[in-house]
Amino acid sequence: MMLDKALFRRKVSEVQDYVKDIYRELHQCPDLSFEEKETAEVIKRELDKMGVEHRDNIGGYGVLAVVKCKNPESRCIALRADMDALPIEEETGLPFSSKRKGVMHACGHDSHMATLLGIIKVLQQYKETLSGTLLFVFQPGEEKDPGGASLMLKDGVFKDYKPQVVLGQHSSADHKVGDVVFAPGIVMSSADEIHLTISGNGGHGAMPHLLNDTVLCASQIVVSLQQVSSRLANPFSPTVVTIGRFIADGAMNIIPDKVYLAGTIRTMDEKWREEAKAAVRKIAEETAAAYGCKCEMKKLNGYPAVLNDEKVTAEMKEYAKEIVGEEHVGDMPKKMTSEDFAFYTKEYPCCFFRFGVRGSANPDCGGQHTPTFKIDESAFVTSVEVMGWLAARYMSK
């Protein structure tokens, strides 16, 4: 069945006020990772109003909405939106700024949820013409290990369905309103946490010969870890090792017994990822031993790399060109940032893409994860139109 693009666009335009209202409501009441109880209530309230079947409390406060079209067993596609906010004090000055001190939707997850609800409103109108089952995943905890995606999958979010494709879209302050970008293969890095405790016998800073200098030891570990990316990694394998936390709770003339380090390691190759984590442990422990100290490493396995299925991504990119025009569809640059959407990509053919949110309404838009991040709301035309069209085209082919 051929879809009428003009009619589809008209239906998208009819839900724009609704999407903006939901976006503003969610923006004002952000919830931190794995605390999305009130956010989930908003989602369920709207699904109930639409008469959409849904299941809640999946992997935490996750919600799965289901829309069955003709021949529901014929095919299945899942669309995902993340729900959590960040521990950031908002500084946008928007009239609908966050009402919760120190918590802000600074990554656009509010726009993802509002968009997905708008898409449901549109696609519900095609139940009698599309074939298959549409799944809509509202996922908690994207910003925090172990990742809401992994928990929803473990909790059987798809236990009653077998999606052939999973789509995820994300707002992007790097791209202008109206544009969408795609890329096949690995598009975002893995992310693992490093937590180190360096222990020794501290003491008076004026008598270093009588103690173990844990601060000097920890400093050398920070420096030595850089050889993981500069010397141990293949130059053609992107690798980042960053220590962002260094706590030496001594004083001007006191060397503490313990020093704490925390950081992240990022790669785009799963085999090298494991080798790099082992190298971090070896370097930290042996450097500590050389200084007469001990190093305990707490290793948290984080998110794998995001791997876009080449065939699915090529297909979705062509569908996007149909609805917004070839001039508005570009190539998505790879990033060393991470996304727990990666857990879906390990189990299902997936496509993760971005839509631009920088426009005339926010030319001074701060970057994502900053206090000044804001979205030009005209971007919602594209976010609803593209993701909705991709799903509709897949379900009508």
C-alpha positions as CSV (number, residue, x, y, z in Angstrom):
1,M,0.0,0.0,0.0
2,M,1.3,3.4,-0.9
3,L,1.1,6.1,1.8
4,D,-0.1,9.6,0.9
5,K,2.7,11.9,2.1
6,A,0.6,15.0,2.0
7,L,-2.1,13.4,4.1
8,F,0.6,12.1,6.5
9,R,2.1,15.6,6.9
10,R,-1.3,17.1,7.6
11,K,-1.9,14.6,10.3
12,V,1.5,15.4,11.8
13,S,0.7,19.1,11.8
14,E,-2.6,18.4,13.6
15,V,-0.7,17.0,16.6
16,Q,1.9,19.7,16.9
17,D,0.1,21.7,19.6
18,Y,-0.4,18.5,21.6
19,V,3.3,17.6,21.3
20,K,4.4,21.0,22.5
21,D,2.0,21.0,25.5
22,I,3.3,17.6,26.6
23,Y,6.9,18.6,26.0
24,R,6.5,21.7,28.2
25,E,4.7,19.7,30.9
26,L,7.5,17.1,31.0
27,H,10.2,19.8,30.9
28,Q,8.8,21.4,34.0
29,C,8.7,18.2,36.0
30,P,11.9,16.3,35.2
31,D,12.8,13.0,37.0
32,L,16.3,11.7,37.6
33,S,17.4,8.2,36.3
34,F,15.3,5.4,37.8
35,E,13.1,7.9,39.7
36,E,10.7,8.5,36.8
37,K,7.5,7.7,38.6
38,E,5.8,11.0,37.9
39,T,7.0,11.0,34.3
40,A,5.6,7.5,33.8
41,E,2.3,8.7,35.2
42,V,2.1,11.4,32.6
43,I,2.8,8.8,29.9
44,K,0.2,6.4,31.1
45,R,-2.3,9.1,31.5
46,E,-1.9,10.1,27.8
47,L,-2.0,6.5,26.6
48,D,-5.2,5.9,28.6
49,K,-6.8,9.0,27.0
50,M,-5.9,7.5,23.6
51,G,-7.2,4.1,24.5
52,V,-3.8,2.5,23.8
53,E,-2.9,-0.8,25.4
54,H,0.1,-0.6,27.6
55,R,2.1,-2.4,30.3
56,D,4.1,-0.5,33.0
57,N,6.8,-1.0,35.6
58,I,9.1,-2.7,33.2
59,G,12.8,-2.5,34.3
60,G,11.8,0.2,36.7
61,Y,9.3,2.8,35.6
62,G,9.4,1.7,31.9
63,V,6.2,1.6,29.9
64,L,5.5,-0.4,26.7
65,A,2.6,0.8,24.5
66,V,1.1,-1.5,21.8
67,V,-0.9,-0.6,18.7
68,K,-2.0,-3.6,16.7
69,C,-2.9,-3.0,13.0
70,K,-4.1,-5.4,10.4
71,N,-2.5,-8.8,10.5
72,P,-0.7,-8.1,13.7
73,E,1.5,-11.2,13.4
74,S,2.9,-10.2,10.0
75,R,5.6,-7.8,11.3
76,C,6.7,-5.8,14.3
77,I,8.6,-2.6,14.8
78,A,9.6,-0.9,18.1
79,L,10.1,2.8,18.6
80,R,12.0,3.9,21.7
81,A,12.1,7.2,23.8
82,D,14.1,7.7,27.0
83,M,12.6,9.3,30.0
84,D,15.2,10.5,32.5
85,A,16.6,14.0,33.2
86,L,20.0,15.1,34.5
87,P,21.3,16.6,37.9
88,I,21.7,20.1,36.4
89,E,20.3,23.4,37.5
90,E,18.5,25.0,34.6
91,E,19.6,28.4,33.3
92,T,17.5,28.8,30.1
93,G,15.1,31.4,31.4
94,L,12.2,29.6,29.7
95,P,8.7,30.3,31.0
96,F,8.3,26.5,31.4
97,S,11.7,25.9,33.1
98,S,12.2,23.0,35.5
99,K,10.4,23.4,38.8
100,R,12.7,21.0,40.4
101,K,15.9,22.4,41.8
102,G,19.0,20.9,40.5
103,V,17.2,18.7,38.0
104,M,16.8,19.5,34.3
105,H,15.9,17.9,30.9
106,A,19.3,18.9,29.5
107,C,19.5,16.2,26.9
108,G,16.1,16.3,25.1
109,H,14.5,13.2,26.6
110,D,11.4,15.3,27.2
111,S,11.2,15.9,23.5
112,H,11.6,12.2,22.8
113,M,8.7,11.3,24.9
114,A,6.4,14.0,23.6
115,T,7.4,13.1,20.1
116,L,6.6,9.4,20.6
117,L,3.2,10.3,22.1
118,G,2.5,12.4,19.0
119,I,3.6,9.6,16.7
120,I,1.1,7.3,18.5
121,K,-1.7,9.8,17.9
122,V,-0.8,9.9,14.2
123,L,-0.2,6.1,13.6
124,Q,-3.4,5.1,15.5
125,Q,-5.2,6.7,12.5
126,Y,-3.6,4.1,10.2
127,K,-4.5,1.0,12.2
128,E,-6.8,-0.2,9.4
129,T,-4.3,0.4,6.6
130,L,-0.9,-0.7,8.1
131,S,0.0,-4.3,8.7
132,G,1.7,-5.6,11.9
133,T,2.2,-4.5,15.5
134,L,3.7,-1.2,16.6
135,L,5.6,-1.1,19.9
136,F,6.4,2.1,21.7
137,V,9.0,1.9,24.4
138,F,9.2,4.6,27.1
139,Q,12.5,3.7,28.8
140,P,13.9,4.9,32.2
141,G,17.5,5.4,33.2
142,E,19.4,6.1,29.9
143,E,21.8,8.4,31.7
144,K,23.0,6.0,34.5
145,D,24.5,2.5,34.7
146,P,23.3,-0.2,34.3
147,G,21.1,1.5,31.7
148,G,17.3,1.3,31.6
149,A,17.5,-0.5,28.2
150,S,19.4,-3.4,29.7
151,L,16.9,-3.6,32.6
152,M,13.8,-3.5,30.3
153,L,15.2,-6.2,28.1
154,K,16.0,-8.4,31.2
155,D,12.5,-7.7,32.4
156,G,11.0,-9.0,29.2
157,V,9.9,-5.8,27.5
158,F,9.6,-7.8,24.2
159,K,8.6,-11.1,25.8
160,D,5.3,-11.2,23.8
161,Y,6.7,-9.8,20.6
162,K,9.5,-10.2,18.2
163,P,10.4,-6.8,16.7
164,Q,12.2,-7.1,13.4
165,V,13.4,-3.5,13.8
166,V,14.0,-1.2,16.7
167,L,14.3,2.6,16.1
168,G,15.7,5.2,18.4
169,Q,16.0,9.0,17.6
170,H,17.8,11.7,19.6
171,S,17.7,15.4,19.6
172,S,20.9,17.1,18.4
173,A,22.0,20.7,19.2
174,D,24.7,20.2,16.5
175,H,22.2,20.1,13.7
176,K,19.6,22.6,12.5
177,V,15.8,22.2,12.7
178,G,14.5,20.2,9.8
179,D,17.5,18.0,9.4
180,V,18.0,14.4,10.3
181,V,21.2,12.4,10.1
182,F,21.9,8.6,9.8
183,A,25.0,6.4,9.7
184,P,25.5,2.6,9.5
185,G,27.8,0.5,11.7
186,I,29.2,1.7,15.0
187,V,28.1,5.3,15.6
188,M,28.7,5.7,19.4
189,S,31.4,4.3,21.7
190,S,31.1,1.9,24.6
191,A,31.4,3.4,28.0
192,D,32.9,1.7,31.1
193,E,33.5,3.3,34.5
194,I,36.8,3.2,36.3
195,H,36.8,3.5,40.1
196,L,40.2,3.2,41.9
197,T,41.1,3.4,45.6
198,I,44.8,3.9,46.3
199,S,45.8,3.0,49.8
200,G,48.9,3.5,51.8
201,N,50.3,4.8,55.1
202,G,49.7,8.6,55.1
203,G,51.2,11.1,57.5
204,H,52.9,14.4,57.9
205,G,53.7,16.1,54.6
206,A,57.0,17.3,56.0
207,M,58.3,13.7,56.5
208,P,57.5,11.9,53.2
209,H,60.3,9.4,53.8
210,L,58.4,7.9,56.6
211,L,55.2,7.1,54.7
212,N,53.6,6.1,51.4
213,D,52.7,9.1,49.3
214,T,49.2,8.1,48.0
215,V,48.8,11.5,46.3
216,L,52.0,11.2,44.3
217,C,51.1,7.5,43.5
218,A,47.6,8.5,42.3
219,S,49.0,11.3,40.2
220,Q,51.3,8.9,38.5
221,I,48.5,6.4,37.8
222,V,46.5,9.2,36.1
223,V,49.5,10.0,33.9
224,S,50.3,6.3,33.2
225,L,46.8,5.4,32.2
226,Q,47.1,7.6,29.2
227,Q,49.4,5.0,27.5
228,V,46.2,2.9,27.1
229,S,45.0,5.2,24.4
230,S,48.4,6.6,23.2
231,R,50.5,3.4,23.1
232,L,48.5,0.2,23.7
233,A,45.5,1.0,21.4
234,N,45.7,0.5,17.7
235,P,45.9,4.0,16.2
236,F,43.0,3.1,14.0
237,S,40.8,2.1,17.0
238,P,39.4,5.2,18.7
239,T,40.0,5.1,22.4
240,V,39.5,7.6,25.3
241,V,40.6,7.2,28.9
242,T,39.6,10.1,31.1
243,I,40.0,10.5,34.9
244,G,37.5,13.2,35.9
245,R,37.5,12.7,39.7
246,F,40.5,12.9,42.0
247,I,39.8,13.0,45.8
248,A,42.8,13.3,48.1
249,D,41.2,14.4,51.4
250,G,44.3,15.4,53.2
251,A,45.4,18.9,54.0
252,M,48.2,21.4,53.4
253,N,50.7,19.3,55.4
254,I,48.8,15.9,55.5
255,I,49.1,13.1,53.1
256,P,45.9,10.9,53.3
257,D,45.8,7.2,53.7
258,K,43.5,6.8,50.7
259,V,43.0,8.6,47.4
260,Y,40.0,8.0,45.1
261,L,40.0,8.2,41.4
262,A,37.1,7.8,39.0
263,G,36.9,8.0,35.2
264,T,35.7,6.5,32.0
265,I,37.1,4.4,29.2
266,R,35.6,4.5,25.7
267,T,36.2,2.3,22.7
268,M,34.5,1.3,19.4
269,D,35.7,-2.3,19.3
270,E,34.3,-4.9,21.7
271,K,37.4,-7.1,21.8
272,W,39.7,-4.2,22.4
273,R,37.2,-2.9,25.0
274,E,37.9,-5.9,27.2
275,E,41.7,-5.7,26.6
276,A,41.7,-2.0,27.5
277,K,39.9,-2.6,30.8
278,A,42.4,-5.3,31.7
279,A,45.2,-2.9,30.8
280,V,43.8,-0.2,33.1
281,R,43.7,-2.6,36.0
282,K,47.3,-3.8,35.4
283,I,48.7,-0.3,35.0
284,A,46.9,1.0,38.1
285,E,47.9,-2.0,40.3
286,E,51.5,-2.2,39.3
287,T,52.1,1.6,39.5
288,A,50.6,1.5,43.0
289,A,53.0,-1.3,43.9
290,A,56.0,0.6,42.6
291,Y,55.1,3.4,45.1
292,G,54.6,1.0,48.0
293,C,50.8,1.4,47.8
294,K,47.9,-0.8,47.0
295,C,45.2,-0.1,44.4
296,E,41.7,-1.6,44.5
297,M,39.8,-1.3,41.3
298,K,36.0,-1.5,41.1
299,K,35.1,-2.1,37.5
300,L,31.6,-1.4,36.4
301,N,30.7,-2.7,33.0
302,G,28.8,0.0,31.3
303,Y,27.3,0.4,27.8
304,P,28.5,-1.4,24.7
305,A,29.0,0.5,21.4
306,V,25.9,1.5,19.4
307,L,25.8,-0.6,16.3
308,N,23.4,0.4,13.5
309,D,22.3,-2.4,11.2
310,E,23.6,-1.5,7.8
311,K,20.6,-2.8,5.8
312,V,18.0,-1.3,8.2
313,T,19.8,2.1,8.4
314,A,20.1,2.4,4.6
315,E,16.4,1.6,4.3
316,M,15.3,4.1,6.9
317,K,17.5,6.8,5.5
318,E,15.8,6.4,2.1
319,Y,12.4,6.6,3.8
320,A,13.5,9.8,5.5
321,K,14.4,11.3,2.2
322,E,10.8,10.6,1.0
323,I,9.2,12.6,3.8
324,V,11.6,15.6,4.3
325,G,13.6,15.7,1.1
326,E,17.1,14.5,0.3
327,E,18.5,18.0,1.1
328,H,17.5,17.5,4.8
329,V,19.0,14.0,5.3
330,G,22.7,13.8,6.1
331,D,25.4,11.6,7.5
332,M,25.6,11.3,11.3
333,P,29.1,11.8,12.6
334,K,30.5,9.1,15.0
335,K,30.9,10.2,18.6
336,M,32.8,8.9,21.6
337,T,29.7,9.6,23.7
338,S,27.6,6.6,24.7
339,E,23.9,5.5,24.7
340,D,22.2,2.5,26.3
341,F,20.3,2.1,23.1
342,A,23.4,-0.1,22.4
343,F,21.8,-2.9,24.4
344,Y,18.9,-3.1,21.8
345,T,21.5,-3.1,19.0
346,K,23.1,-6.2,20.4
347,E,19.9,-8.2,20.2
348,Y,17.9,-6.7,17.3
349,P,18.4,-5.0,13.9
350,C,18.4,-1.3,14.9
351,C,18.7,2.2,13.6
352,F,19.6,5.1,15.9
353,F,19.5,8.6,14.3
354,R,19.4,12.2,15.2
355,F,17.1,15.2,14.5
356,G,18.3,18.8,14.7
357,V,16.9,21.2,17.3
358,R,18.9,24.4,16.7
359,G,16.8,27.1,15.0
360,S,15.8,30.7,15.0
361,A,14.1,30.3,18.4
362,N,17.3,29.2,20.1
363,P,20.4,30.5,18.2
364,D,22.2,30.7,21.5
365,C,21.2,27.1,22.5
366,G,23.7,25.6,24.8
367,G,25.1,22.1,24.1
368,Q,23.4,19.1,25.5
369,H,24.2,18.3,29.2
370,T,24.6,22.1,29.9
371,P,22.3,24.4,31.9
372,T,21.4,26.5,28.9
373,F,20.3,23.7,26.6
374,K,17.0,24.4,24.9
375,I,15.1,23.2,21.9
376,D,13.4,25.1,19.0
377,E,10.0,23.6,19.2
378,S,9.5,23.7,15.5
379,A,11.8,20.7,15.5
380,F,8.9,18.6,16.6
381,V,7.4,18.7,13.1
382,T,10.5,16.8,11.9
383,S,10.8,14.5,14.9
384,V,7.2,13.3,14.6
385,E,7.2,13.3,10.8
386,V,10.4,11.3,10.3
387,M,10.1,8.6,13.0
388,G,6.4,8.2,12.3
389,W,7.0,7.9,8.6
390,L,9.8,5.4,9.0
391,A,7.5,3.2,11.1
392,A,4.5,3.6,8.7
393,R,6.6,2.9,5.6
394,Y,8.1,-0.2,7.2
395,M,4.6,-1.4,8.2
396,S,3.2,-0.8,4.7
397,K,5.9,-2.3,2.5
